[in-house]
């Protein structure tokens, strides 16, 4: 077990944690969630290397505790000419070679005792890793992730998503006491995401996973750690049950808050009357009554419910109207006989068109040329790509440094983007959660999620009528993802979006363009859903998920109207749908 008690930590410019406590226990699969910039990655760094951080509080961990780690920013080493099997087996082969070396040394050494100790220590380490069966265990993992066909390929020949899965396998097979993964799902296509789900669910050890992916959250974890506003909350159970618990709490707290507000208003009126009386009646008893009422008022204010995990502010994402092109049949992007070639042909003479109000997702496996296509539509330097003269495009890149200057402060970035005054830039940035001194921070100091929200703020500021979005939900917390979906639904212009986030595609797009066999074909949303159902979801899963979302929206509306009886009735309906999921 790993135990954290009353831990506090801050950077010079930002306090991250205030007396947070939690435990991680054997075999728990824990999802670590929280809004962007709340300090999840820093807390992981503290767990991995506590000696490097000056924090208050206690961190209890066995001195021999081993930690495996998969970073969110893992880069493929293209210079390494080693096969996938050799890469995963590297720790096992290393100990095997060490054992062989000790045996060779023992054949000629006169002092054998220390060598026997080294030999036994190496054998114990090999055994602890399950070394005796490592080849069959590697094959099991490769089969589970549908990557057995990649076994003898060089690591450098893998796509980014495949390499991420291989990294996960390698760390899992080392059998650490605690396995930590920081957003392992980022940029994974549907097939690889499903493989990651299988790897997580088959893992027998203790897991701590930072993720905002709703598919993984709903299917992989039995404990939730939620970090917000310097506080942490533990929940034993599934993410879907945690959200249900939050909604129940929200109804209770709002009902209490309304009652408290009414009580405070009544008391304020009494205080006002007593003050009026006190101006022309100087009796001591009147003064005492006034003081008693003021103290009572202070106590009421002090016990107002504070719920940092219930009322989490979503960024106010808006892309404007996007309707400068009045005719919805106007073609704004025309791709005709377009091809992409790198080491091999990725797209072969593909053609499609986007109209002025179309919202379209490009779907395809990692490494099929999607990003190159989107970037070349934006740069508009290809003879095979024609852009309407009235189209005003904005681009969000999955390579955040492509559209953001890391050496800029947030404020400088938006002055460079065209805002005429600092006040205008500050007002715009406040809608996206960048307020106060944070606007003077360098962009390079921001988390991946904060950088993506900043990109969305730049896209919004452009007032474009054609949006090109490359993995816009990557690194975004679930609250920002929902805000983005709402902004997409409200937008009247054209959107061409690369995404592996099933929920964003289904909730916001009109149709999809599927890449397969170097071609692109148009697919209706109903056919796309059916295809994904068959590969990734249980029967009727998404329909139930959509009904659940509709009931949750009805509850939110009931709360806005302070109709608590209706909200409580809908909660019962919601609970029934959650049982089906």
HELIX and SHEET records of a PDB file:
HELIX    1   1 UNK A   40  UNK A   48  1                                   9    
HELIX    2   2 UNK A   50  UNK A   52  5                                   3    
HELIX    3   3 UNK A   84  UNK A  106  1                                  23    
HELIX    4   4 UNK A  113  UNK A  128  1                                  16    
HELIX    5   5 UNK A  131  UNK A  133  5                                   3    
HELIX    6   6 UNK A  134  UNK A  144  1                                  11    
HELIX    7   7 UNK A  148  UNK A  150  5                                   3    
HELIX    8   8 UNK A  155  UNK A  157  5                                   3    
HELIX    9   9 UNK A  160  UNK A  173  1                                  14    
HELIX   10  10 UNK A  190  UNK A  202  1                                  13    
HELIX   11  11 UNK A  214  UNK A  219  1                                   6    
HELIX   12  12 UNK A  239  UNK A  280  1                                  42    
HELIX   13  13 UNK A  284  UNK A  302  1                                  19    
HELIX   14  14 UNK A  370  UNK A  379  1                                  10    
HELIX   15  15 UNK A  400  UNK A  402  5                                   3    
HELIX   16  16 UNK A  410  UNK A  416  1                                   7    
HELIX   17  17 UNK A  422  UNK A  430  1                                   9    
HELIX   18  18 UNK A  436  UNK A  440  5                                   5    
HELIX   19  19 UNK A  443  UNK A  445  5                                   3    
HELIX   20  20 UNK A  448  UNK A  461  1                                  14    
HELIX   21  21 UNK A  478  UNK A  490  1                                  13    
HELIX   22  22 UNK A  502  UNK A  508  1                                   7    
HELIX   23  23 UNK A  525  UNK A  536  1                                  12    
HELIX   24  24 UNK A  541  UNK A  560  1                                  20    
HELIX   25  25 UNK A  564  UNK A  580  1                                  17    
SHEET    1   A 3 UNK A  14  UNK A  24  0                                        
SHEET    2   A 3 UNK A   2  UNK A  11 -1                                        
SHEET    3   A 3 UNK A  56  UNK A  60 -1                                        
SHEET    1   B 6 UNK A  67  UNK A  70  0                                        
SHEET    2   B 6 UNK A 178  UNK A 182  1                                        
SHEET    3   B 6 UNK A 206  UNK A 210  1                                        
SHEET    4   B 6 UNK A  29  UNK A  33  1                                        
SHEET    5   B 6 UNK A 223  UNK A 228  1                                        
SHEET    6   B 6 UNK A 231  UNK A 236 -1                                        
SHEET    1   C 3 UNK A 345  UNK A 355  0                                        
SHEET    2   C 3 UNK A 331  UNK A 341 -1                                        
SHEET    3   C 3 UNK A 385  UNK A 387 -1                                        
SHEET    1   D 6 UNK A 393  UNK A 396  0                                        
SHEET    2   D 6 UNK A 466  UNK A 470  1                                        
SHEET    3   D 6 UNK A 494  UNK A 498  1                                        
SHEET    4   D 6 UNK A 359  UNK A 363  1                                        
SHEET    5   D 6 UNK A 511  UNK A 516  1                                        
SHEET    6   D 6 UNK A 519  UNK A 524 -1                                        
END                                                                             
